[in-house]
Amino acid sequence: MRYKITLEYDGTDYVGFQIQPNGPSIQAELERALKLMTKGQEITVYGSGRTDSGVHALGQVIHIDYPAAIEPDSLLRALNSITSQAIRILEVLPVEDIFHARFHAKDKTYLYRVSLDHFMSPFKTRYALHHPYPTDISRIQEALQAIKGKHDFTSFCSTKTDKVNLVRTIYRAEASYQPVENEIHFIFQGDGFLYNMVRILVGTCLQIGDGLKPVDELERLLAVKDRNQAGPTAGAQGLFLQSVGYLSFEQRAAWTQAWLDGKIKDQNQSIRDEK
């Protein structure tokens, strides 16, 4: 039986979502819990995508194939009782056998938090970037308009990427001041994101807000396609995968049929790459 599971986690003490040889991961912790629940059976966890070391999630989505039918609420309670306190299962839904957490995702939304506190609270250090400098948010808001739409984001992608196609479509790119927290909150929604893309965008935007770079800097960087000219990669601690949007049942069925018919040559090709 296939289940779609939505979860949140504090990524501070993990090497990322995906299993890595150099430390604990969210995926490994989930698979450990499932193995305990099934008395030794190996169950693979498929995520909507990877989050890097130190990055958090408010709405990561995975799917699993459980060896027996189980009530969604029972699966939720069992996982929450076994997994680390850094991980919480929010929702469990039974889905059709063709559903795939990664291949059927149509968009993702990320939140990035920047604390403007002169001396940041110790209760923020794991969850926000410390930026205690005068920052003109209106300059950032104006600059972000340039990245909306479909663009080549080479300048905002780590040179370590293994991706060939660096074109992505951004639907939302916003920055707002949150007075209660004294923070800037960035929101980015798009059909896909490149390695370190959000963090490089934030690092560059802060330079614009500080007056170190002109307001049209993002537009210029999109044109030059050179990572070395963009700003620094902001820290992982401020980044949260907020939510993942999915195709409808009919669209998922159509994608799966296209793959079976050979119209999608690589199963790792996402819906985004078909647009």
PEGIHU-V100998 format. One record per pair of residues at least 12 apart in sequence whose C-alpha atoms are under 10 Angstrom apart, sorted by the first residue. I is the first residue (numbers start at 1). J is the second residue. Records with the same first field share a line. If there is no record, write none. Layout:
I = J ; J
This chain:
1 = 64 ; 65 ; 66 ; 67 ; 68 ; 69 ; 70 ; 94 ; 95 ; 96 ; 97
2 = 63 ; 64 ; 65 ; 66 ; 67 ; 68 ; 69 ; 93 ; 94 ; 95 ; 96 ; 97 ; 98 ; 99 ; 100
3 = 62 ; 63 ; 64 ; 65 ; 66 ; 69 ; 70 ; 72 ; 75 ; 91 ; 92 ; 93 ; 94 ; 95 ; 96 ; 97 ; 99 ; 100 ; 101
4 = 46 ; 47 ; 61 ; 62 ; 63 ; 64 ; 65 ; 72 ; 91 ; 92 ; 93 ; 94 ; 95 ; 96 ; 99 ; 100 ; 101
5 = 45 ; 47 ; 59 ; 60 ; 61 ; 62 ; 63 ; 64 ; 72 ; 75 ; 76 ; 89 ; 90 ; 91 ; 92 ; 93 ; 94 ; 95 ; 101
6 = 47 ; 57 ; 58 ; 59 ; 60 ; 61 ; 62 ; 63 ; 76 ; 88 ; 89 ; 90 ; 91 ; 92 ; 93 ; 243 ; 244
7 = 57 ; 58 ; 59 ; 60 ; 61 ; 62 ; 76 ; 87 ; 88 ; 89 ; 90 ; 91 ; 92 ; 243
8 = 56 ; 57 ; 58 ; 59 ; 60 ; 61 ; 86 ; 87 ; 88 ; 89 ; 90 ; 240 ; 241 ; 242 ; 243
9 = 26 ; 55 ; 56 ; 57 ; 58 ; 59 ; 60 ; 84 ; 85 ; 86 ; 87 ; 88 ; 89 ; 240 ; 241
10 = 26 ; 54 ; 55 ; 56 ; 57 ; 58 ; 85 ; 86 ; 87 ; 88 ; 126 ; 127 ; 237 ; 240
11 = 25 ; 26 ; 51 ; 52 ; 53 ; 54 ; 55 ; 56 ; 57 ; 86 ; 87 ; 126 ; 127 ; 236 ; 237 ; 239 ; 240
12 = 52 ; 53 ; 54 ; 55 ; 56 ; 86 ; 126 ; 127 ; 236 ; 237
13 = 25 ; 26 ; 53 ; 54 ; 55 ; 86 ; 126
14 = 26 ; 27 ; 29 ; 52 ; 53 ; 54 ; 55 ; 56 ; 86
15 = 51 ; 52 ; 53 ; 54 ; 55
16 = 50 ; 51 ; 52 ; 53 ; 54 ; 55 ; 56
17 = 29 ; 47 ; 49 ; 50 ; 51 ; 52 ; 53 ; 54 ; 55 ; 56 ; 57 ; 60
18 = 45 ; 46 ; 47 ; 49 ; 50 ; 51 ; 52 ; 53
19 = 31 ; 50
23 = 53
24 = 53
25 = 51 ; 52 ; 53
26 = 45 ; 50 ; 51 ; 83 ; 84 ; 86 ; 87
27 = 44 ; 45 ; 46 ; 47 ; 50 ; 62
28 = 44 ; 45
29 = 45 ; 82 ; 83 ; 84 ; 87
30 = 43 ; 44 ; 45 ; 79 ; 80 ; 82 ; 83 ; 84 ; 87
31 = 43 ; 44 ; 45 ; 64 ; 83
32 = 44 ; 82 ; 83
33 = 78 ; 79 ; 80 ; 81 ; 82 ; 83 ; 84
34 = 64 ; 66 ; 75 ; 78 ; 79 ; 82 ; 83
36 = 79 ; 82
37 = 75 ; 78 ; 79 ; 82
38 = 66 ; 67 ; 68
41 = 66 ; 67
42 = 66 ; 67
43 = 64 ; 65 ; 66 ; 67
44 = 63 ; 64 ; 65 ; 66
45 = 62 ; 63 ; 64 ; 65 ; 101
46 = 61 ; 62 ; 63 ; 64 ; 65 ; 100 ; 101 ; 102
47 = 60 ; 61 ; 62 ; 63 ; 64 ; 100 ; 101 ; 102 ; 103
48 = 60 ; 61 ; 62 ; 63 ; 100 ; 101 ; 102 ; 103 ; 104 ; 105 ; 108 ; 244 ; 245 ; 246
49 = 61 ; 62 ; 101 ; 102 ; 103 ; 105 ; 108 ; 192 ; 193 ; 241 ; 244
50 = 102 ; 195 ; 241
51 = 195 ; 196 ; 236 ; 239 ; 240 ; 241
52 = 195 ; 196 ; 236 ; 239
53 = 236 ; 237
54 = 126 ; 127 ; 235 ; 236 ; 237 ; 238 ; 239 ; 240
55 = 126 ; 127 ; 235 ; 236 ; 237 ; 238 ; 239 ; 240 ; 241
56 = 86 ; 87 ; 110 ; 111 ; 126 ; 127 ; 236 ; 237 ; 238 ; 239 ; 240 ; 241 ; 242
57 = 87 ; 110 ; 111 ; 239 ; 240 ; 241 ; 242 ; 243
58 = 88 ; 90 ; 110 ; 111 ; 240 ; 241 ; 242 ; 243 ; 244
59 = 89 ; 90 ; 91 ; 108 ; 109 ; 110 ; 240 ; 241 ; 242 ; 243 ; 244
60 = 89 ; 90 ; 101 ; 108 ; 240 ; 241 ; 242 ; 243 ; 244
61 = 89 ; 90 ; 91 ; 92 ; 100 ; 101 ; 102 ; 105 ; 241 ; 243 ; 244 ; 245
62 = 92 ; 100 ; 101 ; 102
63 = 92 ; 93 ; 94 ; 95 ; 99 ; 100 ; 101 ; 102
64 = 94 ; 95 ; 99 ; 100 ; 101
65 = 94 ; 97
69 = 94
70 = 94
71 = 92 ; 93 ; 94
72 = 91 ; 92 ; 93 ; 94
73 = 91 ; 92 ; 93
74 = 92
75 = 89 ; 91 ; 92 ; 93
76 = 88 ; 89 ; 90 ; 91 ; 92 ; 93
77 = 89 ; 90 ; 92
95 = 249
96 = 249 ; 252 ; 253
98 = 249 ; 252 ; 253 ; 255 ; 256 ; 257
99 = 246 ; 247 ; 249 ; 252 ; 253 ; 256
100 = 246 ; 252 ; 256
101 = 244 ; 245 ; 246
102 = 244 ; 246 ; 268 ; 269 ; 270 ; 271
103 = 246 ; 247 ; 252 ; 255 ; 256 ; 267 ; 268 ; 269 ; 270 ; 271 ; 272
104 = 245 ; 246 ; 247 ; 248 ; 249 ; 251 ; 252 ; 253 ; 255 ; 256 ; 270 ; 271 ; 272
105 = 191 ; 192 ; 244 ; 245 ; 246 ; 247 ; 248 ; 252 ; 270 ; 271 ; 272
106 = 190 ; 191 ; 192 ; 244 ; 245 ; 246 ; 247 ; 248 ; 270 ; 271 ; 272
107 = 169 ; 170 ; 171 ; 189 ; 190 ; 191 ; 192 ; 193 ; 243 ; 244 ; 245 ; 246 ; 247 ; 271 ; 272
108 = 170 ; 171 ; 188 ; 189 ; 190 ; 191 ; 192 ; 193 ; 241 ; 242 ; 243 ; 244 ; 245 ; 246
109 = 170 ; 171 ; 172 ; 173 ; 187 ; 188 ; 189 ; 190 ; 191 ; 192 ; 193 ; 240 ; 241 ; 242 ; 243 ; 244 ; 245
110 = 172 ; 173 ; 186 ; 187 ; 188 ; 189 ; 190 ; 193 ; 198 ; 239 ; 240 ; 241 ; 242 ; 243 ; 244
111 = 174 ; 175 ; 185 ; 186 ; 187 ; 188 ; 189 ; 198 ; 238 ; 239 ; 240 ; 241 ; 242 ; 243
112 = 127 ; 128 ; 129 ; 175 ; 183 ; 184 ; 185 ; 186 ; 187 ; 188 ; 198 ; 199 ; 202 ; 234 ; 235 ; 236 ; 237 ; 238 ; 239 ; 240 ; 241 ; 242
113 = 127 ; 128 ; 129 ; 130 ; 175 ; 178 ; 181 ; 183 ; 184 ; 185 ; 186 ; 187 ; 202 ; 237 ; 238 ; 239 ; 240
114 = 127 ; 128 ; 129 ; 130 ; 131 ; 132 ; 177 ; 178 ; 181 ; 182 ; 183 ; 184 ; 185 ; 186 ; 202 ; 206 ; 234 ; 235 ; 237 ; 238 ; 239
115 = 127 ; 128 ; 129 ; 130 ; 131 ; 132 ; 133 ; 177 ; 178 ; 181 ; 182 ; 183 ; 184 ; 185 ; 238
116 = 128 ; 129 ; 130 ; 131 ; 132 ; 133 ; 134 ; 135 ; 177 ; 181 ; 182 ; 183 ; 184
117 = 130 ; 131 ; 132 ; 133 ; 181 ; 182 ; 183
118 = 130 ; 131 ; 132 ; 133
119 = 131 ; 132
120 = 132
124 = 181 ; 237 ; 238
125 = 237 ; 238
126 = 236 ; 237 ; 238
127 = 235 ; 236 ; 237 ; 238 ; 239 ; 240
128 = 183 ; 184 ; 185 ; 235 ; 236 ; 237 ; 238 ; 239 ; 240
129 = 183 ; 184 ; 234 ; 235 ; 236 ; 237 ; 238 ; 239
130 = 183 ; 234 ; 235 ; 237 ; 238
131 = 183 ; 184 ; 206
133 = 206 ; 209 ; 210
134 = 209 ; 210 ; 211
135 = 184 ; 205 ; 206 ; 207 ; 208 ; 209 ; 210 ; 211
136 = 206 ; 208 ; 209 ; 210 ; 211
137 = 175 ; 176 ; 177 ; 184 ; 205 ; 206 ; 208 ; 209 ; 210
138 = 175 ; 176 ; 177 ; 208 ; 209 ; 215
139 = 175 ; 205 ; 206 ; 208 ; 209 ; 210 ; 211 ; 214 ; 215 ; 216
140 = 174 ; 175 ; 176 ; 186 ; 202 ; 204 ; 205 ; 206 ; 207 ; 208 ; 209 ; 210 ; 211 ; 214 ; 215 ; 216 ; 218
141 = 173 ; 174 ; 175 ; 176 ; 186 ; 205 ; 208 ; 209 ; 215
142 = 174 ; 175 ; 208 ; 215 ; 216
143 = 173 ; 174 ; 205 ; 208 ; 209 ; 214 ; 215 ; 216 ; 217 ; 218 ; 219
144 = 172 ; 173 ; 174 ; 175 ; 186 ; 188 ; 201 ; 205 ; 215 ; 216 ; 217 ; 218 ; 219
145 = 172 ; 173 ; 174 ; 216 ; 218 ; 219
146 = 173 ; 215 ; 216 ; 217 ; 218 ; 219 ; 220 ; 222
147 = 168 ; 169 ; 170 ; 171 ; 172 ; 173 ; 201 ; 218 ; 219 ; 221 ; 222
148 = 168 ; 169 ; 170 ; 171 ; 172 ; 173 ; 174 ; 188 ; 189 ; 190
149 = 168 ; 169 ; 170 ; 171 ; 172 ; 173 ; 190
150 = 167 ; 168 ; 169 ; 170 ; 171 ; 190 ; 191
151 = 166 ; 167 ; 168 ; 169 ; 170 ; 222 ; 223
152 = 165 ; 166 ; 167 ; 168 ; 169 ; 221 ; 222 ; 223 ; 224 ; 225
153 = 165 ; 166 ; 167 ; 168 ; 169 ; 193 ; 194 ; 197 ; 201 ; 221 ; 222 ; 223 ; 224 ; 225 ; 226 ; 227
154 = 166 ; 167 ; 168 ; 194 ; 197 ; 221 ; 222 ; 223 ; 224 ; 225 ; 226 ; 227 ; 230
155 = 197 ; 200 ; 201 ; 218 ; 220 ; 221 ; 222 ; 223 ; 224 ; 225 ; 226 ; 227 ; 228 ; 229 ; 230 ; 231
156 = 193 ; 194 ; 195 ; 196 ; 197 ; 198 ; 199 ; 200 ; 201 ; 202 ; 203 ; 204 ; 218 ; 221 ; 222 ; 225 ; 226 ; 227 ; 228 ; 229 ; 230 ; 231 ; 232 ; 233
157 = 193 ; 194 ; 195 ; 196 ; 197 ; 198 ; 199 ; 200 ; 201 ; 225 ; 226 ; 227 ; 230 ; 233
158 = 194 ; 195 ; 196 ; 197 ; 199 ; 200 ; 227 ; 228 ; 233
159 = 195 ; 196 ; 226 ; 227 ; 228
160 = 195 ; 196
161 = 194 ; 195 ; 196
162 = 194 ; 195
163 = 194 ; 195
165 = 194 ; 273
166 = 192 ; 193 ; 194 ; 195
167 = 191 ; 192 ; 193 ; 194 ; 272 ; 273
168 = 190 ; 191 ; 192 ; 193 ; 194 ; 272 ; 273
169 = 189 ; 190 ; 191 ; 192 ; 193 ; 272 ; 275
170 = 188 ; 189 ; 190 ; 191 ; 192 ; 193
171 = 188 ; 189 ; 190 ; 191
172 = 186 ; 187 ; 188 ; 189 ; 190
173 = 186 ; 187 ; 188 ; 189 ; 190 ; 201
174 = 186 ; 187 ; 188 ; 189
175 = 187 ; 188 ; 202 ; 205
184 = 206
185 = 238
186 = 198 ; 201 ; 202 ; 205 ; 238 ; 239
187 = 240 ; 242
188 = 201 ; 241 ; 242
189 = 242 ; 243 ; 244 ; 245
190 = 244 ; 245 ; 272
191 = 244 ; 245 ; 270 ; 271 ; 272 ; 273 ; 275
192 = 270 ; 271 ; 272 ; 273
196 = 233 ; 234 ; 235 ; 236
197 = 233 ; 234
198 = 233 ; 234 ; 236 ; 239
199 = 231 ; 232 ; 233 ; 234 ; 235 ; 236 ; 238 ; 239
200 = 227 ; 230 ; 231 ; 232 ; 233 ; 234 ; 235
201 = 218 ; 230 ; 231 ; 232 ; 233 ; 234
202 = 231 ; 232 ; 233 ; 234 ; 235 ; 238 ; 239
203 = 230 ; 231 ; 232 ; 233 ; 234 ; 235
204 = 217 ; 218 ; 221 ; 229 ; 230 ; 231 ; 232 ; 233 ; 234
205 = 217 ; 218 ; 230 ; 231 ; 232
206 = 231 ; 232 ; 234
207 = 230 ; 231 ; 232
208 = 231
213 = 231
217 = 229 ; 230 ; 231
218 = 230 ; 231
246 = 271
247 = 271
251 = 271
252 = 271
255 = 270 ; 271 ; 274
